[in-house]
């Protein structure tokens, strides 16, 4: 079964590029990616551009509204994701706990629904 691991963090408290803390965090991400690749469970994964680059689209009563920025008004933002092929939720959880941002943000695990 496929699981999407969504990585939420607070950019105001994340390590900043150019710092040792940032380099350590990125090393953790590279290590995690190597692990899920070696284990054969990685389907895809990417970092997302900053939340302020988002465009939110809604259509109500035939009126299209475009809003700059993310939909949610929270400190935490969706910063990236991994799509994994795991045997079950417990396996997805065991990988989620290895993602570096789990210690400062949160990882949301969502099963992928296959139609048809």
C-alpha positions, 0 to 999 in steps of 0.5 A: 500500500502507498502512504504519503508522508507529509512533512510539516514544520515551522519555518520561523524555527527551522535551521537556516541555510548556511548554518551547521544545524541546517547542514546536519538536518540536510544530512539527515534527509539525505540519509533517510532518502538513501535508507528508503531507496535501499529498502525499495519503498521510495516511490517519490519525494520532494521538497516544496517551495516556501508557503508564500509562493503558493497560490490557492484556488477556489471556485464558489458560485462560478466565481474563481478566486486566487489567493497568494499564499497557503490556504491554512493560517498556521505557523506550520507549513507543508514543506515536502513529502515522501511517497512510500510503498509500505506493507502496512501503517506500522511500516510507514510509521517506522519510516516517518520516525526517521525523518529529521523534522519529526523532532521539531515539526510533525509528519502526517501519514495518509494512505493513498486511495486507489480508484478502479 
